[in-house]
Amino acid sequence: MDAEKRAGGSEPLVTDLEEEDAGRLNVGSCNSCNSEQHYGNDPELQYVTFPPPWGLSLRVFACVVVSTVLAILPTLQSWQAHSCLGVFLLVITLQLSVPELPGAVIVLAGLALLGVSTTLQDSGSGLWSGFSESVTWLVTLSVMISLAVTQTGLGRRVAYLLLARLGHSNLGIAYALAGVEMVLGPAVVSNTARGGGIVAPVVQSITDVVENPRNKLYYTMVAYHMNLVSSAAFLTGSSGNSLVRDSAKKVFALDFSWSTWFVAELPSAIFAFISLPLLLHLLIRPVALDESEDVRSLAAAELSRMGGWKLQEKLLIAVFVILLVLWATEDQTGLGTAGIALFGLVMLLSLRLLRLEDLLRASKAWSMLLFLGGMLSIINGLIDLHVVKWLAEALQEMLKDLSGIPAALVIALLYFFSMYASA
Protein backbone atom coordinates (compact mmCIF):
# COMPACT_ATOMS: atom_id res chain seq x y z
CA MET A 1 0.00 0.00 0.00
CA ASP A 2 2.46 2.54 -1.05
CA ALA A 3 1.43 6.11 -2.33
CA GLU A 4 3.00 5.26 -5.65
CA LYS A 5 4.34 7.53 -8.36
CA ARG A 6 1.62 8.79 -10.67
CA ALA A 7 3.12 10.17 -13.87
CA GLY A 8 2.32 10.04 -17.53
CA GLY A 9 3.34 11.32 -20.93
CA SER A 10 5.97 10.31 -23.38
CA GLU A 11 8.47 13.19 -23.55
CA PRO A 12 9.53 15.25 -20.54
CA LEU A 13 8.98 18.94 -21.00
CA VAL A 14 11.99 21.24 -20.97
CA THR A 15 11.23 24.57 -19.38
CA ASP A 16 13.14 27.78 -19.95
CA LEU A 17 12.63 28.87 -16.37
CA GLU A 18 15.63 28.53 -14.10
CA GLU A 19 15.61 29.19 -10.37
CA GLU A 20 18.68 29.38 -8.19
CA ASP A 21 16.75 27.98 -5.28
CA ALA A 22 16.44 24.22 -5.74
CA GLY A 23 13.27 24.25 -3.69
CA ARG A 24 11.42 26.60 -6.08
CA LEU A 25 8.77 25.27 -8.42
CA ASN A 26 9.46 25.24 -12.15
CA VAL A 27 6.39 24.91 -14.31
CA GLY A 28 6.55 24.33 -18.04
CA SER A 29 3.66 23.85 -20.38
CA CYS A 30 2.97 22.60 -23.86
CA ASN A 31 2.33 25.50 -26.24
CA SER A 32 -0.56 23.70 -27.88
CA CYS A 33 -2.57 22.25 -24.99
CA ASN A 34 -0.96 23.39 -21.76
CA SER A 35 -0.90 19.73 -20.79
CA GLU A 36 2.36 19.07 -18.95
CA GLN A 37 3.91 20.38 -15.78
CA HIS A 38 7.34 19.78 -14.32
CA TYR A 39 7.57 20.02 -10.57
CA GLY A 40 10.76 21.59 -9.28
CA ASN A 41 14.46 20.88 -9.65
CA ASP A 42 14.33 17.92 -7.27
CA PRO A 43 15.17 14.80 -9.35
CA GLU A 44 12.95 12.69 -7.10
CA LEU A 45 9.87 14.64 -8.15
CA GLN A 46 8.18 13.36 -11.27
CA TYR A 47 6.68 14.86 -14.36
CA VAL A 48 2.91 14.96 -14.17
CA THR A 49 1.16 14.90 -17.52
CA PHE A 50 -2.42 16.11 -17.68
CA PRO A 51 -4.87 15.26 -20.44
CA PRO A 52 -6.80 18.02 -22.26
CA PRO A 53 -8.85 19.99 -19.68
CA TRP A 54 -12.22 18.85 -21.03
CA GLY A 55 -11.26 15.18 -20.72
CA LEU A 56 -10.06 15.60 -17.14
CA SER A 57 -13.14 17.63 -16.22
CA LEU A 58 -15.46 15.01 -17.68
CA ARG A 59 -13.89 12.22 -15.65
CA VAL A 60 -13.91 14.26 -12.45
CA PHE A 61 -17.57 15.16 -13.02
CA ALA A 62 -18.44 11.49 -13.57
CA CYS A 63 -16.67 10.56 -10.30
CA VAL A 64 -18.61 13.25 -8.42
CA VAL A 65 -21.95 12.03 -9.81
CA VAL A 66 -21.27 8.34 -9.10
CA SER A 67 -19.98 9.07 -5.57
CA THR A 68 -22.93 11.30 -4.75
CA VAL A 69 -25.51 8.76 -5.93
CA LEU A 70 -23.86 5.89 -4.05
CA ALA A 71 -23.59 7.99 -0.88
CA ILE A 72 -27.28 8.95 -0.95
CA LEU A 73 -28.64 5.42 -1.45
CA PRO A 74 -27.95 3.82 1.98
CA THR A 75 -29.92 4.69 5.09
CA LEU A 76 -27.42 6.26 7.50
CA GLN A 77 -27.82 8.07 10.80
CA SER A 78 -26.89 11.64 9.78
CA TRP A 79 -26.04 13.93 6.87
CA GLN A 80 -22.45 13.90 8.09
CA ALA A 81 -22.35 10.14 7.54
CA HIS A 82 -23.63 10.54 3.97
CA SER A 83 -21.13 13.34 3.38
CA CYS A 84 -18.16 11.36 4.71
CA LEU A 85 -19.15 8.30 2.65
CA GLY A 86 -19.49 10.45 -0.46
CA VAL A 87 -16.05 12.00 -0.01
CA PHE A 88 -14.51 8.59 0.63
CA LEU A 89 -16.08 7.19 -2.56
CA LEU A 90 -14.99 10.29 -4.48
CA VAL A 91 -11.39 9.83 -3.34
CA ILE A 92 -11.44 6.17 -4.40
CA THR A 93 -13.07 6.77 -7.79
CA LEU A 94 -10.71 9.66 -8.58
CA GLN A 95 -7.69 7.48 -7.85
CA LEU A 96 -9.03 4.84 -10.21
CA SER A 97 -10.24 7.21 -12.95
CA VAL A 98 -7.67 10.02 -12.85
CA PRO A 99 -4.33 8.28 -12.23
CA GLU A 100 -2.50 11.36 -13.56
CA LEU A 101 -3.20 13.11 -10.26
CA PRO A 102 -0.99 12.18 -7.28
CA GLY A 103 -2.86 10.13 -4.69
CA ALA A 104 -1.76 12.44 -1.88
CA VAL A 105 -3.31 15.45 -3.67
CA ILE A 106 -6.63 13.63 -4.11
CA VAL A 107 -6.72 12.59 -0.45
CA LEU A 108 -5.90 16.10 0.77
CA ALA A 109 -8.65 17.52 -1.46
CA GLY A 110 -11.13 15.07 0.08
CA LEU A 111 -9.98 16.00 3.56
CA ALA A 112 -10.43 19.67 2.71
CA LEU A 113 -14.02 18.99 1.61
CA LEU A 114 -14.76 17.29 4.93
CA GLY A 115 -13.30 20.28 6.75
CA VAL A 116 -15.11 23.10 4.94
CA SER A 117 -18.41 21.19 5.10
CA THR A 118 -17.93 20.67 8.89
CA THR A 119 -18.47 16.94 8.34
CA LEU A 120 -15.39 16.39 10.50
CA GLN A 121 -14.44 18.81 13.24
CA ASP A 122 -11.18 20.72 12.91
CA SER A 123 -9.62 19.03 15.94
CA GLY A 124 -7.10 16.34 16.76
CA SER A 125 -9.79 13.66 17.06
CA GLY A 126 -11.54 14.68 13.84
CA LEU A 127 -10.02 16.13 10.70
CA TRP A 128 -6.42 15.44 11.72
CA SER A 129 -6.82 12.14 13.53
CA GLY A 130 -4.98 10.14 10.86
CA PHE A 131 -1.83 12.21 11.25
CA SER A 132 -1.62 11.28 14.94
CA GLU A 133 -1.83 7.54 14.18
CA SER A 134 1.38 5.68 14.94
CA VAL A 135 1.01 3.65 11.74
CA THR A 136 1.28 6.84 9.66
CA TRP A 137 4.57 7.75 11.26
CA LEU A 138 5.87 4.17 11.23
CA VAL A 139 5.54 4.03 7.46
CA THR A 140 7.00 7.51 6.97
CA LEU A 141 9.97 6.88 9.27
CA SER A 142 10.63 3.44 7.80
CA VAL A 143 10.76 4.81 4.26
CA MET A 144 13.29 7.38 5.48
CA ILE A 145 15.36 4.66 7.15
CA SER A 146 15.39 2.60 3.96
CA LEU A 147 17.18 5.46 2.18
CA ALA A 148 20.34 4.48 4.02
CA VAL A 149 20.34 1.04 2.37
CA THR A 150 20.63 2.52 -1.10
CA GLN A 151 22.84 5.48 -0.21
CA THR A 152 25.49 3.38 1.53
CA GLY A 153 25.38 0.70 -1.20
CA LEU A 154 24.64 -2.04 1.35
CA GLY A 155 21.71 -3.39 -0.66
CA ARG A 156 23.79 -3.82 -3.83
CA ARG A 157 26.64 -5.41 -1.87
CA VAL A 158 24.32 -8.01 -0.34
CA ALA A 159 22.88 -8.79 -3.77
CA TYR A 160 26.24 -9.25 -5.47
CA LEU A 161 27.66 -11.26 -2.56
CA LEU A 162 24.83 -13.77 -2.96
CA LEU A 163 25.23 -13.83 -6.74
CA ALA A 164 28.96 -14.42 -6.41
CA ARG A 165 28.18 -17.51 -4.34
CA LEU A 166 25.14 -18.86 -6.18
CA GLY A 167 25.37 -17.45 -9.70
CA HIS A 168 26.61 -20.62 -11.38
CA SER A 169 23.13 -21.72 -12.54
CA ASN A 170 19.66 -20.41 -13.20
CA LEU A 171 18.34 -21.82 -9.93
CA GLY A 172 21.33 -20.41 -8.08
CA ILE A 173 20.67 -16.93 -9.48
CA ALA A 174 16.98 -17.27 -8.59
CA TYR A 175 17.73 -18.22 -4.99
CA ALA A 176 20.25 -15.38 -4.75
CA LEU A 177 17.57 -12.88 -5.80
CA ALA A 178 15.12 -14.50 -3.39
CA GLY A 179 17.71 -14.26 -0.63
CA VAL A 180 18.21 -10.54 -1.25
CA GLU A 181 14.49 -9.93 -0.79
CA MET A 182 14.33 -11.95 2.42
CA VAL A 183 17.45 -10.35 3.89
CA LEU A 184 16.35 -6.79 3.13
CA GLY A 185 12.64 -7.39 3.79
CA PRO A 186 12.64 -6.57 7.53
CA ALA A 187 14.59 -3.32 7.10
CA VAL A 188 13.34 -1.77 3.84
CA VAL A 189 9.65 -1.18 4.56
CA SER A 190 8.81 0.03 1.05
CA ASN A 191 8.51 -3.00 -1.21
CA THR A 192 8.65 -0.59 -4.17
CA ALA A 193 11.98 0.80 -2.98
CA ARG A 194 13.27 -2.70 -2.27
CA GLY A 195 12.18 -4.24 -5.56
CA GLY A 196 12.58 -1.24 -7.85
CA GLY A 197 15.51 0.54 -6.23
CA ILE A 198 17.74 -2.37 -5.17
CA VAL A 199 16.77 -5.68 -6.80
CA ALA A 200 15.68 -4.39 -10.23
CA PRO A 201 19.06 -2.82 -11.12
CA VAL A 202 20.76 -6.09 -10.14
CA VAL A 203 18.37 -8.05 -12.35
CA GLN A 204 19.11 -5.61 -15.18
CA SER A 205 22.84 -6.24 -14.77
CA ILE A 206 22.24 -9.99 -14.99
CA THR A 207 20.06 -9.70 -18.11
CA ASP A 208 22.84 -7.69 -19.79
CA VAL A 209 25.06 -10.77 -19.47
CA VAL A 210 22.47 -13.47 -20.18
CA GLU A 211 21.10 -13.49 -23.74
CA ASN A 212 18.21 -15.97 -23.74
CA PRO A 213 14.80 -14.25 -23.33
CA ARG A 214 13.46 -17.16 -21.25
CA ASN A 215 16.24 -16.71 -18.73
CA LYS A 216 15.58 -12.97 -18.52
CA LEU A 217 11.88 -13.63 -17.97
CA TYR A 218 12.68 -16.22 -15.29
CA TYR A 219 14.88 -13.88 -13.24
CA THR A 220 12.36 -11.06 -13.53
CA MET A 221 9.44 -13.23 -12.43
CA VAL A 222 11.37 -14.66 -9.48
CA ALA A 223 12.33 -11.16 -8.32
CA TYR A 224 8.75 -9.89 -8.66
CA HIS A 225 7.09 -12.77 -6.81
CA MET A 226 9.70 -12.89 -4.05
CA ASN A 227 9.11 -9.18 -3.49
CA LEU A 228 5.54 -10.10 -2.55
CA VAL A 229 6.72 -12.94 -0.32
CA SER A 230 9.15 -10.74 1.62
CA SER A 231 6.43 -8.08 1.91
CA ALA A 232 4.14 -10.56 3.65
CA ALA A 233 6.81 -12.28 5.75
CA PHE A 234 7.63 -9.29 7.98
CA LEU A 235 5.46 -6.67 9.64
CA THR A 236 7.93 -4.08 8.37
CA GLY A 237 8.17 -5.71 4.92
CA SER A 238 5.49 -3.47 3.40
CA SER A 239 3.68 -0.32 4.44
CA GLY A 240 0.32 -2.06 4.06
CA ASN A 241 1.10 -4.52 6.85
CA SER A 242 1.04 -1.78 9.46
CA LEU A 243 -2.39 -0.73 8.20
CA VAL A 244 -3.61 -4.31 8.61
CA ARG A 245 -2.33 -4.33 12.17
CA ASP A 246 -3.96 -0.98 12.89
CA SER A 247 -7.30 -2.11 11.44
CA ALA A 248 -7.25 -5.34 13.44
CA LYS A 249 -6.69 -3.33 16.59
CA LYS A 250 -9.56 -0.92 15.86
CA VAL A 251 -12.13 -3.40 14.58
CA PHE A 252 -11.37 -6.55 16.59
CA ALA A 253 -9.39 -5.11 19.54
CA LEU A 254 -6.62 -7.47 18.41
CA ASP A 255 -3.02 -6.33 18.68
CA PHE A 256 0.08 -8.28 17.73
CA SER A 257 3.80 -7.58 17.75
CA TRP A 258 6.50 -7.81 15.09
CA SER A 259 7.58 -11.22 16.42
CA THR A 260 3.99 -12.56 16.45
CA TRP A 261 3.58 -11.60 12.80
CA PHE A 262 6.95 -13.15 11.89
CA VAL A 263 6.26 -16.47 13.65
CA ALA A 264 2.83 -16.72 12.03
CA GLU A 265 4.24 -16.04 8.55
CA LEU A 266 7.44 -18.05 8.88
CA PRO A 267 6.14 -21.46 7.65
CA SER A 268 4.50 -20.04 4.53
CA ALA A 269 7.51 -17.77 3.85
CA ILE A 270 9.93 -20.72 3.99
CA PHE A 271 7.66 -22.78 1.75
CA ALA A 272 7.38 -19.93 -0.79
CA PHE A 273 11.13 -19.25 -0.65
CA ILE A 274 11.90 -22.88 -1.52
CA SER A 275 9.10 -23.61 -3.96
CA LEU A 276 8.66 -20.42 -6.01
CA PRO A 277 12.00 -20.56 -7.87
CA LEU A 278 11.42 -24.26 -8.56
CA LEU A 279 7.83 -23.76 -9.76
CA LEU A 280 8.75 -20.84 -12.02
CA HIS A 281 11.67 -22.88 -13.36
CA LEU A 282 9.25 -25.65 -14.36
CA LEU A 283 6.83 -23.19 -15.97
CA ILE A 284 9.29 -20.96 -17.83
CA ARG A 285 12.02 -23.56 -18.51
CA PRO A 286 15.10 -21.31 -18.82
CA VAL A 287 18.02 -22.72 -20.81
CA ALA A 288 21.27 -23.71 -19.13
CA LEU A 289 23.93 -21.02 -18.88
CA ASP A 290 27.05 -21.30 -21.02
CA GLU A 291 30.55 -20.21 -20.14
CA SER A 292 30.11 -16.75 -21.66
CA GLU A 293 27.20 -16.06 -19.32
CA ASP A 294 29.17 -16.06 -16.10
CA VAL A 295 27.08 -14.16 -13.59
CA ARG A 296 29.57 -14.92 -10.83
CA SER A 297 32.25 -13.01 -12.76
CA LEU A 298 29.84 -10.09 -13.10
CA ALA A 299 29.18 -10.14 -9.35
CA ALA A 300 32.91 -10.39 -8.56
CA ALA A 301 33.63 -7.42 -10.85
CA GLU A 302 30.91 -5.33 -9.20
CA LEU A 303 32.19 -6.20 -5.72
CA SER A 304 35.73 -5.31 -6.78
CA ARG A 305 34.48 -1.98 -8.09
CA MET A 306 32.72 -1.32 -4.78
CA GLY A 307 35.88 -2.07 -2.80
CA GLY A 308 36.08 -3.44 0.72
CA TRP A 309 33.42 -3.10 3.38
CA LYS A 310 32.96 0.55 4.29
CA LEU A 311 32.49 1.81 7.84
CA GLN A 312 29.08 3.20 6.88
CA GLU A 313 27.89 -0.25 5.77
CA LYS A 314 29.06 -1.88 8.99
CA LEU A 315 27.39 0.81 11.09
CA LEU A 316 24.17 0.42 9.10
CA ILE A 317 24.16 -3.33 9.73
CA ALA A 318 24.60 -2.68 13.45
CA VAL A 319 21.68 -0.22 13.45
CA PHE A 320 19.44 -2.71 11.66
CA VAL A 321 20.37 -5.48 14.09
CA ILE A 322 19.43 -3.21 17.00
CA LEU A 323 16.11 -2.33 15.34
CA LEU A 324 15.25 -5.97 14.63
CA VAL A 325 16.05 -6.96 18.22
CA LEU A 326 13.88 -4.14 19.58
CA TRP A 327 11.02 -4.98 17.20
CA ALA A 328 11.24 -8.68 18.06
CA THR A 329 11.10 -7.96 21.81
CA GLU A 330 8.19 -5.48 21.78
CA ASP A 331 6.09 -7.74 24.00
CA GLN A 332 8.80 -7.81 26.66
CA THR A 333 9.93 -4.19 26.51
CA GLY A 334 6.58 -2.51 25.89
CA LEU A 335 8.11 -0.30 23.20
CA GLY A 336 6.04 0.72 20.19
CA THR A 337 6.95 -0.14 16.60
CA ALA A 338 6.86 3.49 15.47
CA GLY A 339 8.87 4.65 18.49
CA ILE A 340 11.57 2.10 17.64
CA ALA A 341 11.62 3.33 14.03
CA LEU A 342 12.09 6.91 15.29
CA PHE A 343 14.97 5.74 17.48
CA GLY A 344 16.54 4.05 14.45
CA LEU A 345 16.25 7.19 12.34
CA VAL A 346 17.88 9.27 15.07
CA MET A 347 20.75 6.75 15.21
CA LEU A 348 21.25 7.04 11.45
CA LEU A 349 21.31 10.84 11.70
CA SER A 350 23.68 10.76 14.67
CA LEU A 351 26.08 8.42 12.84
CA ARG A 352 25.83 10.63 9.73
CA LEU A 353 24.56 7.75 7.64
CA LEU A 354 21.74 10.10 6.70
CA ARG A 355 21.61 13.88 6.68
CA LEU A 356 18.69 16.20 7.30
CA GLU A 357 18.90 17.21 3.64
CA ASP A 358 18.34 13.57 2.64
CA LEU A 359 15.13 13.46 4.65
CA LEU A 360 13.88 16.74 3.23
CA ARG A 361 14.44 15.42 -0.30
CA ALA A 362 12.66 12.12 0.44
CA SER A 363 9.53 13.02 -1.51
CA LYS A 364 8.17 9.46 -1.32
CA ALA A 365 8.23 9.54 2.49
CA TRP A 366 6.40 12.87 2.68
CA SER A 367 3.91 11.71 0.06
CA MET A 368 3.24 8.65 2.20
CA LEU A 369 2.71 10.87 5.26
CA LEU A 370 0.14 13.02 3.45
CA PHE A 371 -1.59 10.08 1.79
CA LEU A 372 -1.82 7.80 4.83
CA GLY A 373 -2.56 10.58 7.31
CA GLY A 374 -5.35 11.97 5.18
CA MET A 375 -6.79 8.58 4.25
CA LEU A 376 -6.83 7.39 7.86
CA SER A 377 -8.56 10.62 8.91
CA ILE A 378 -11.33 9.91 6.38
CA ILE A 379 -11.58 6.26 7.49
CA ASN A 380 -11.71 7.29 11.15
CA GLY A 381 -14.58 9.59 10.21
CA LEU A 382 -16.41 6.65 8.63
CA ILE A 383 -15.93 4.69 11.86
CA ASP A 384 -17.02 7.51 14.17
CA LEU A 385 -20.11 8.23 12.05
CA HIS A 386 -21.08 4.52 12.09
CA VAL A 387 -20.71 4.04 8.33
CA VAL A 388 -18.35 1.10 8.84
CA LYS A 389 -20.84 -0.45 11.26
CA TRP A 390 -23.59 -0.13 8.64
CA LEU A 391 -21.36 -1.73 5.99
CA ALA A 392 -20.43 -4.60 8.33
CA GLU A 393 -24.09 -5.29 9.08
CA ALA A 394 -24.93 -5.20 5.35
CA LEU A 395 -22.15 -7.68 4.56
CA GLN A 396 -23.22 -9.89 7.43
CA GLU A 397 -26.76 -9.97 6.06
CA MET A 398 -25.46 -10.77 2.58
CA LEU A 399 -23.22 -13.60 3.78
CA LYS A 400 -25.46 -15.12 6.46
CA ASP A 401 -26.70 -17.94 4.21
CA LEU A 402 -23.18 -18.92 3.07
CA SER A 403 -21.08 -21.55 4.83
CA GLY A 404 -17.59 -20.87 6.12
CA ILE A 405 -15.44 -21.47 3.03
CA PRO A 406 -17.70 -19.72 0.46
CA ALA A 407 -18.08 -16.74 2.81
CA ALA A 408 -14.31 -16.59 3.27
CA LEU A 409 -13.83 -16.67 -0.51
CA VAL A 410 -16.28 -13.80 -1.00
CA ILE A 411 -14.51 -11.73 1.65
CA ALA A 412 -11.13 -12.55 0.09
CA LEU A 413 -12.37 -11.42 -3.34
CA LEU A 414 -13.74 -8.19 -1.88
CA TYR A 415 -10.38 -7.54 -0.25
CA PHE A 416 -8.48 -8.40 -3.46
CA PHE A 417 -10.45 -6.02 -5.65
CA SER A 418 -10.44 -3.28 -3.00
CA MET A 419 -6.64 -3.16 -3.26
CA TYR A 420 -6.96 -1.38 -6.60
CA ALA A 421 -8.73 1.47 -4.86
CA SER A 422 -5.57 2.33 -2.91
CA ALA A 423 -2.96 1.25 -5.44
N, C-alpha and C positions, 0 to 999 in steps of 0.2 A: 504494500500500500504506500508506495512512494508518491509525492507530488511531482510527477515526471515532467520532463521537458516537453513543451508543446510548441512546435515550430513548423513552419511550412515554407513552400516556395522553392524554386529551383536555383536562382542565382542570387547571392547576397548583394545587397544594394550598397554602393559606395557613395558616401556622403561627402560633400565638400566642406562641411563644418568641422572645425578642429578646435578642441578645448584643451587648455593646459591642464585643467583639473581633471584627473582621471575619473572622478566621481560624477562629473557632469553628464547630462543626457544628450546624446547626439541623435537627432531624428532625421532620416532621409526619406524621401518619398519618390515614387514612380511618377514621372511627368504626365503619363497618360491617365492613370487611375488612382493615384495616391494610395497605393495598396500595400506598401511595405514600410516597416519601421525598424530601425536598428537602435537597440537600447544600449547606449553607453560605450565606453572604451574597455570595459571589463570583458576579457575574453571568455569568462564563464557564462556571461549573459548571451542569450540566443537571439537570432533574428526571429521576428514574429511577422508572418505574412498574412495579411487580411484579404479576404475576397472583396469583390466590388461591394460598395455599401448597401445596395438594394438586396443582394443575396444574403448578407449578414443580417440585415434588418428583418428579412422575411423569416429566417430561421429563428431568430430571437422572438419574434412575434408569435410564431407557432409554439415555441416552448412556453411562453406566457399563457397562451390560450389553453394548452393541454394541462399545464400545472394548475391553473385556476379551476378548470372543470373538475379535475380529479380531487382537488382539495375541497370543493363544495359538496360533492356527492355523499361522503360519509356523515353520519350523525355524531357530532362531537359535542363536548360540553360547553365550549365558548368560542367566540369569534377569534380569540387569540390562538386557539388550537387550530382552527381552519387556516389562519394566516401563517402560522409556523409550518404547517404541513405544506401549504402552497409554496412557500419560499424554499423548503427542503426539496420538493419535487422540481422546482425551477432550477435550483443549483444542479441537481442530478441531470436533468434533461439538457441543460446548457453544456455540461461537460461532455455529454454524448454527442450533441448536435453541432457544437461550435468548438471543435478541438483546437482551433487556432488561438483561442484565448487561454491564457495560463489559468490553471485550476485555482491557484491562490487568489487571483483577481475575481473570479466568479464567486468564490466562497465569501470574500470580503464584501462584495456587492450584496450578496444575500444577507449577510450579517447587518449591513447598513440598512437594508429594508426593514429588518426586524426592529432595529433601533428607532428609526424615524416614525415607524407605525406604532411604537410603544407596545409591540407584541412581547418583547423581552425588555425588562427594566435595565437601565444603564447602571448596573451595579456588578460587584464581583460575582454574585451568585446568579446573575442573569446573562446579560449580553457578553460578558467577558469570562464566563465560567470555564470555557475550554482552554483558555490561556493559563489558568491556574492548575490545570490537570498535570500530574506528574508524568503521564505518558507523553504529553506534548513535548515536555522538556527532555525526557529520556531520548526520544527520537532525534530531537535537534542536537543535543549534546553528543549523541553517539555518531551522528553524521560528521560532526566536527572532529571527533576523535579519529574517525576513519581516514581523515585527510593525512594523518601522520604516516599511515601505511604506504600511501603512494608517494608522499614527498620524501621519505627516507629511502625508498626503494626496497623496503623489506618484502613487500608483496611479490615483486618480480624476482627477488633472490630466492624466496621459498619455492616459487614456481620452477625456476631453472635448476635448483638443487634437486627437486624431485624428478625433473626430466633427465638430468644427467645420470640419475640412478636407474630410471625405469624406461628411458626412451629408446630401447633396443627393438621394440615391437609395437604394433598397434594397440594391443591390450595394455602394454606397459605405459604408453603415452596416455591412454584413457584413464588409467588408475592414477597417474601423476596429476592430471587435471582434476580428477575427483578429489585427490588428496589436498590440492591447493584450496578447493572450496571448503572442505571440512576443517582444514587448519585455520583458515581466515574467517570462517563463518561466525564464531563467537565474538570476534572483535570488530568486524566491519559490518555494522548494522544495516547498511544500505545494500540490498542485493544487487541493485543497479550499479552502484559503485564497485562492488566486488566483481560482478560478472563483466561489466562493460569497461571498467577502468583498470582492472588488474589481469583478469583471466583472458579477456578478448584479445588484447595485444599479444599475449603469449601464443594464443591459438593462431593468430595471424602470422607470427614468426614461423610457426611450425608449417603452416600451409604454404609459405614461401619456399620451403625446402622440399615438401612432399608434392608430387605432381598429380597423382591420381585423384579425380573428383570424388570418388567414393570415400577415400581416406579423409579428404577435407570435410566432407559431410559428416563422417563418423566423429571426428574430433569436435566439430561444432555442436553436434547433437548431444554428445556426452557432457560438454561444458554447460550447455543450456539446461539440461535436465538435472545435473548435479547442483546447479545454482539453486534450483527449487528445493532439492533435498536438504542442502545446508541451511536454506532459509527456514525450513520447518524444524530442523534438528535442535536449534538453539533459540531461546527466548529473545536473544539479541541478534539473531540471524537475519531478521527482517523487521522493518518498522511496523508492519501489520500485526506481528505477534503481540506487541505491547497493547495494541488496540483490542485484540481478543481477550487478553488478560483483564484489561480495564472493563470491558463489557461483561465478562463473567462475574466480576466483582460487583458491578452495579445491578445486574439482572438477577443473578443467582446467589449473591453474597458469598461467592466462592473466590478465594484468593490462593495463589500458588507462587512459589518462588522459582528462581532460575534453575535450581537443582531439581525441583519437582518436574518442571517442563523437560529438562534434559533426560532424566531417568525414564520418563514416560515415552519419549521419542527415540531413545537409544536403540531398542530392538529393530524398529522399522528403518531407522537411519543406517544401521549396519547392514541390514538386508538389502536396502536400496544401493548402498555403496558397493556391495559385492555383485549384485545381480544386474544393475543397469548397464555397466560397460559390456557385460557378457550378452545381455539381451539385444542391445543395439548392434553388437558385433554380428550376431546371428541374423538380424534384420537387414543391415546395410551391407554386410560382407565386404569389408575393405580388403584390398590386395596386400600381400606381404611386402614389407619394405625391402628395397635393394640397398646395396652398399653406398650409392650416391645420396641416399635419403637418410643420412645419419643425424638424427635429432639430438643424440647425445653430444655430438661434436658442436652442434649449434648451441646447446645449453652450456657446454664448457667454454665456448668462445664468449658468450654473453657474461658468464660468471667472471671470466678473466678480464673482460672490459670493465666490469663493476668493481674489481679489485677485492681486497680482503674485507672482512667484516668491519663495518664502521662503528664508532662509539654510539652514534645515534641509533643504529639498528639494535645494538645490544640493550641500550636504555629503553627503547620502545618495547622490546620483548619483556623486559623486567616489569614495565608498567602494565602490560597486558596480563602478565601472570598475576600481579597483585589484583587487578580488576576481576579476573576470573575467580580467584580465591574468595574475594569479597562477595561476588555475585552468588557463588556456590554455597556460601555460609550465611546467607540472608536470614534463614530461620533461626540460626544460633545468635547472630549479632544484632538482629532487629533493624539493620540498615535497610534503606530503600534503594531500589534499583536505580532510580534517577539520581539520588544523592551520591551513589557510588560513581555513576558516570560523570557527575560534576567534579568529584574528587580526582578522577582520572584525567579530565581535561585540565584541571589546575596543575597536576603533576607534569603534563606535557608542556604547558606554558612555562612552568618553573624550570624545567630542564632544557628549555629553548628548542624543543622538538617541533613546536608550533609557535607562531608569533600572533599577536593580536591582529596584525594586518591579514594573516591567513584566514582568521575567523571572519573578519569583516568582508572578505572577498568570497566567502563560502555561500554563494547565492542559493545553492540547493538546500543548505541547512535552514536559511532564513525563509525560503519558500515553504519548506516543511512546517516551520513554526506557524506561519500565517495560515497555511492550508489546514493543518490539524487543529490548531487552536480555534479557528473559525468554525470548522466542521463540527467539532465536539461541542461548541457553544450551541449550535443549531440543534444537535442531537439531544443535548441536555434540556433544551427547551421543549422538544417533543416528549421527553420523559416527564418533565414537570407539568406539562399541560395534558398529560394522560393520553397522548396520541399513541405512544408505544403500547400502552395497556390495551387500547382499543384494537390495535393491529394484532396483538397476541391473542386476544379473545376471538377475533375474526378467523385467525389461522387455526386456533383450537377447534372452532366450530366446523371449519372446512375439513380438518383432518380426523375428526372424532370417529368416523366410521372406518378408518384405515387401520390395519394392524401395524405392528412395530416396524418391520422392515420397509413396507411401502411408504409409511409416514416419514421414516428417516430418509428415504430416497427423495421424496418431494422436498423436504427441508434442505437436503444437500444440493438439489438442483436450484432452489431459490437462492441459496448462498452463492453457488457457482455463478449464476447469471448476475447477481447483484454486484459481483466484483467489478464488472465493467462500468458500473456507475461511479466508481472511485478510482478507476485506472489512471 
